[in-house]
Amino acid sequence: MALSTIGTASIADDAVTSAKLDTNIAIAGTLGTGGVITSGGNIIIPNAGTIGSASDTDALSIASDGVTTFSQSPVGVPAGQNNVIINGAMQVAQRSASETGLGAATGYFTLDRWEMTEGAASAGRFTMSQSAVTDLAEHSTALKIDCTTADTSIAAGEQLTITQKIEGLNLQKLKATSTSTKAFTVSYYAKSDASRAVVLEILMAEGTNKQISALHTIGTSWARYSMTVPAASSTEIDDDATEGMRVNLWLHGGATFTGGTLNTGALAGTTAANRAAGIGSIFASTDNAIEVTGFQIEPGSSATPFQHRSFGEELALCQRYYFQMGPYPSSSGYGAFAIFATADGNSGFSLIDFPVYMRAEPTLTHTGTATDYNLYVTNAHKAGSGGFTVSNGDTLKHTLLYTEHSSTTTAGQVGTLMTANNNTDAFLGFVAEL
């Protein structure tokens, strides 16, 4: 007579062996063991199940699509490698730490990789700065937007977003196939002077240009906000140095972008009116300000702790898109840029070697005032008079810079390209932004 159950008291020690068990053991509850579990096959947990320890029960979670998420950064994974955002901790500001009177045009003004994107002309103006953070663990700097001129008459096409455009080469870890993407999560920290509605948006830049948004209400204390983008088909991320995706944080928008219903469910074809529905406006009052830091985009269906990189690593990643020499403090006297070789009586070339390979052939930006610059040759300073153009060379790693000076020289002389004496404005910026 077969027994349906056997009491544990009837089982002798070591009497149950693998040969006496079925191939599969189903456990409806929790399997507890003080030793080691060894399996010659597969260990399968339920969809969206977790594996952990007594003190961290969900250390590892596995979603139904197989995406694995760790509650802590895995040991052995280099710091920051999962985060596709560059300068998410807002540490690097090669151009400037603060700029006022912004709002008339799109551009990069302070913190590296973060563009302020404008739509139709607005009367609103703001200051963008790298602010000090003293009340958020593990973070010391933030990007701050402070309204200085209000605009309460909002035209339909107005837009103000904090934007990062992300290179396709850096997004390959989010691909499932050439025409589909894995689930990934966007997260950031923010605080505001008062309760403020903003929209976080992911906008795919290639293929069908799909997008998804999330409405977040920012409070007056630091808090973390996130959006998980579900796995999607008919999406495209090309493996090249062009823009593959951008993240937008909407602070202001007209009816063109706010007049519909926010698309929150999944990546879908872009309808302009659905991109930022429900937001407030940073330009509603000159009392308005917002700070953000700790931006992260990572594979998986939940946000893990922010992944810090060293300052040197972050700076090098930023310099792929923008590299700046100067300005120098007044105490430096003549700030040096590069060795200079004269080509004729009033012009010559400097070889500029970039610290990293740039994304594309850069364009040059500078003060626009020739006399801010100087050539030191044959024991004399010769004021700049014009020129400043990028010439031929291996333009991803170095380039030749053509300049002109006011005093006569002889071809073949060697000197130094410098700033004018005690000049605190002169700089050379090489731009390869997306």
BAPAMI-388507 format. One record per residue (C-alpha): y, x, z. Coordinates in steps of 0.02 Angstrom, whole numbers, padded with zeros to 5 digits, always signed. Layout:
BAPAMI-388507
YXZ/...
This chain:
BAPAMI-388507
+00000+00000+00000/+00164+00074-00055/+00302+00095+00072/+00479+00046+00022/+00557+00154+00159/+00501+00296+00270/+00586+00332+00435/+00652+00508+00456/+00545+00531+00613/+00391+00520+00502/+00447+00665+00390/+00395+00837+00449/+00513+00985+00431/+00506+01061+00256/+00391+00920+00200/+00511+00858+00064/+00515+00973-00087/+00592+00960-00259/+00420+00923-00331/+00410+00765-00227/+00583+00702-00276/+00638+00611-00432/+00742+00712-00555/+00900+00618-00505/+00955+00582-00326/+01080+00440-00309/+01188+00442-00153/+01299+00292-00129/+01395+00363+00018/+01440+00539+00073/+01321+00686+00066/+01353+00800+00212/+01274+00971+00227/+01296+01120+00340/+01215+01237+00216/+01212+01269+00030/+01174+01145-00108/+01090+01226-00259/+01068+01133-00422/+00981+01184-00579/+01064+01044-00676/+01224+00942-00667/+01318+00878-00516/+01407+00719-00569/+01542+00630-00468/+01620+00460-00506/+01766+00445-00626/+01928+00496-00539/+01822+00569-00399/+01870+00715-00289/+01790+00870-00215/+01863+00949-00060/+01841+01016+00115/+01858+00935+00285/+02041+00986+00292/+02083+00954+00108/+01971+00813+00047/+02048+00802-00126/+02068+00987-00165/+01997+00956-00339/+02004+00791-00433/+01921+00753-00599/+01991+00612-00705/+01884+00503-00819/+01941+00607-00969/+01882+00767-00885/+02056+00832-00839/+02041+00932-00678/+02186+00938-00556/+02202+01052-00404/+02303+01003-00250/+02353+01187-00233/+02378+01320-00365/+02204+01392-00400/+02174+01569-00340/+02157+01686-00488/+02275+01586-00601/+02433+01690-00627/+02585+01611-00544/+02677+01489-00656/+02555+01498-00801/+02522+01312-00804/+02707+01266-00807/+02775+01258-00985/+02955+01237-00924/+03058+01397-00922/+03186+01423-00784/+03127+01268-00692/+03187+01340-00526/+03362+01363-00600/+03371+01548-00557/+03432+01624-00721/+03611+01598-00782/+03653+01737-00906/+03803+01647-00982/+03892+01587-00826/+03862+01516-00653/+03989+01376-00676/+04087+01296-00818/+04219+01158-00804/+04289+01030-00925/+04124+01000-01015/+04080+00839-01104/+04154+00855-01277/+04007+00942-01362/+03823+00985-01349/+03784+01161-01293/+03711+01290-01176/+03843+01328-01046/+03769+01397-00885/+03584+01397-00837/+03468+01471-00967/+03361+01354-01073/+03452+01198-01009/+03559+01115-01141/+03684+00977-01107/+03658+00855-01251/+03802+00743-01303/+03799+00591-01416/+03953+00499-01478/+04120+00560-01408/+04150+00514-01226/+04305+00528-01118/+04195+00582-00973/+04202+00762-00918/+04098+00862-00795/+04070+01030-00714/+03899+01111-00736/+03851+01242-00609/+03712+01339-00526/+03721+01273-00349/+03651+01349-00190/+03509+01252-00108/+03488+01266+00081/+03390+01108+00123/+03236+01113+00009/+03088+01224+00051/+03043+01359-00077/+03201+01330-00180/+03369+01420-00172/+03459+01363-00330/+03485+01202-00428/+03574+01137-00582/+03721+01031-00528/+03820+00906-00633/+03983+00847-00553/+04090+00713-00639/+04272+00767-00650/+04340+00635-00771/+04271+00457-00768/+04228+00353-00922/+04197+00170-00889/+04219+00113-01069/+04053+00168-01141/+04031+00169-01330/+03860+00122-01398/+03812+00296-01456/+03863+00394-01302/+03733+00507-01222/+03726+00639-01087/+03559+00720-01050/+03500+00878-00965/+03380+00942-01098/+03252+01078-01122/+03177+01103-01295/+03003+01181-01285/+02929+01298-01415/+02766+01244-01494/+02684+01411-01454/+02704+01373-01270/+02631+01196-01280/+02456+01231-01345/+02377+01202-01174/+02430+01019-01189/+02333+00993-01352/+02164+00907-01356/+02144+00921-01545/+02262+00954-01690/+02309+00769-01686/+02297+00725-01501/+02363+00779-01333/+02290+00787-01158/+02365+00698-01009/+02506+00799-00932/+02629+00776-00790/+02816+00807-00779/+02894+00831-00607/+03060+00886-00532/+03162+00881-00372/+03331+00794-00365/+03464+00729-00249/+03630+00639-00279/+03790+00594-00189/+03730+00412-00188/+03582+00312-00251/+03576+00342-00439/+03463+00278-00578/+03413+00409-00707/+03279+00413-00842/+03156+00554-00870/+03099+00562-01051/+02972+00660-01152/+03011+00663-01337/+02886+00739-01458/+02975+00837-01595/+02841+00839-01729/+02727+00719-01821/+02766+00540-01773/+02899+00591-01645/+02829+00484-01504/+02914+00465-01336/+02889+00398-01159/+03011+00370-01015/+03014+00338-00828/+03155+00263-00724/+03189+00357-00562/+03310+00308-00424/+03378+00469-00350/+03423+00468-00165/+03543+00571-00060/+03408+00689+00005/+03294+00802-00094/+03138+00713-00158/+03010+00746-00293/+02996+00631-00444/+02861+00632-00576/+02792+00549-00731/+02615+00565-00800/+02601+00557-00989/+02430+00485-01035/+02319+00570-01163/+02370+00514-01336/+02308+00513-01515/+02412+00533-01673/+02519+00665-01590/+02559+00837-01656/+02606+01003-01575/+02616+01140-01706/+02567+01316-01655/+02730+01396-01709/+02901+01451-01648/+02988+01286-01684/+03024+01144-01562/+02866+01050-01514/+02932+00938-01377/+03084+00911-01268/+03113+00843-01094/+03271+00743-01062/+03348+00686-00899/+03466+00545-00947/+03626+00535-00843/+03731+00425-00959/+03701+00321-01115/+03773+00181-01219/+03689+00024-01283/+03608+00117-01427/+03492+00198-01299/+03493+00074-01155/+03493-00098-01239/+03304-00122-01247/+03154-00112-01131/+03102+00057-01063/+02942+00125-01141/+02841+00176-00989/+02659+00145-01035/+02612+00281-01159/+02679+00392-01296/+02737+00274-01433/+02848+00273-01585/+03029+00303-01539/+03142+00151-01527/+03315+00212-01480/+03358+00061-01372/+03203+00089-01264/+03234+00270-01222/+03350+00255-01071/+03357+00070-01022/+03406+00041-00841/+03506+00199-00805/+03674+00209-00718/+03813+00324-00778/+03864+00490-00702/+04036+00455-00778/+04061+00295-00677/+04163+00387-00545/+04229+00561-00507/+04133+00547-00343/+03969+00561-00438/+03861+00717-00434/+03677+00758-00453/+03572+00914-00423/+03400+00952-00497/+03276+01093-00478/+03089+01129-00480/+03059+01060-00655/+02877+01073-00706/+02766+01013-00849/+02580+01046-00827/+02412+00984-00891/+02331+00849-00785/+02363+00677-00714/+02456+00727-00555/+02591+00848-00501/+02533+01005-00412/+02649+01112-00303/+02789+01194-00402/+02729+01355-00482/+02852+01495-00449/+02870+01649-00557/+02956+01810-00509/+03138+01824-00560/+03094+01963-00682/+02964+01856-00769/+03083+01708-00781/+03224+01816-00849/+03110+01890-00983/+03053+01716-01037/+03236+01662-01052/+03284+01817-01152/+03168+01764-01293/+03300+01630-01330/+03460+01712-01269/+03503+01891-01222/+03674+01938-01154/+03755+02106-01119/+03908+02097-01006/+04034+02047-00950/+04057+02188-00827/+04158+02189-00665/+04332+02266-00673/+04274+02408-00560/+04162+02471-00701/+04312+02530-00804/+04239+02540-00979/+04074+02443-00982/+03950+02519-01106/+03852+02416-01234/+03765+02539-01351/+03773+02705-01443/+03883+02694-01598/+03878+02794-01761/+04028+02792-01878/+04000+02744-02059/+04175+02786-02123/+04353+02798-02059/+04358+02634-01963/+04184+02557-01948/+04007+02592-01898/+03844+02528-01824/+03760+02512-01655/+03573+02489-01631/+03541+02348-01507/+03364+02345-01437/+03313+02177-01363/+03213+02178-01200/+03085+02057-01273/+03041+01991-01445/+03163+01850-01484/+03102+01683-01549/+03196+01701-01714/+03327+01810-01796/+03474+01792-01675/+03654+01750-01711/+03792+01841-01618/+03921+01769-01500/+04064+01862-01415/+04240+01832-01348/+04316+01823-01522/+04453+01946-01473/+04426+02116-01556/+04535+02211-01431/+04417+02161-01289/+04304+02296-01362/+04323+02483-01382/+04243+02633-01468/+04237+02797-01372/+04216+02943-01492/+04278+03124-01499/+04343+03107-01321/+04458+02962-01365/+04456+02772-01350/+04485+02675-01511/+04522+02488-01497/+04415+02362-01589/+04494+02280-01740/+04365+02158-01808/+04192+02152-01882/+04053+02112-01757/+03916+02051-01870/+03727+02066-01854/+03660+02174-01994/+03483+02206-02057/+03341+02271-01950/+03187+02210-01860/+03286+02061-01800/+03157+01998-01675/+03154+02159-01571/+03313+02251-01620/+03460+02237-01737/+03605+02336-01807/+03776+02278-01752/+03920+02315-01871/+04092+02336-01792/+04265+02395-01844/+04395+02495-01747/+04578+02531-01771/+04588+02722-01772/+04527+02842-01904/+04358+02925-01880/+04243+03031-01986/+04078+02968-02052/+03930+03027-01950/+04018+03041-01782/+03926+02972-01631/+04008+02876-01490/+03987+02728-01374/+04029+02545-01403/+04116+02486-01244/+04230+02357-01169/+04416+02385-01158/+04470+02464-00994/+04436+02348-00845/+04400+02204-00962/+04301+02067-00873/+04280+01952-01024/+04194+02057-01157/+04010+02019-01188/+03884+02018-01329/+03766+01870-01337/+03617+01856-01453/+03562+01675-01482/+03390+01617-01539/+03386+01446-01455/+03283+01303-01527/
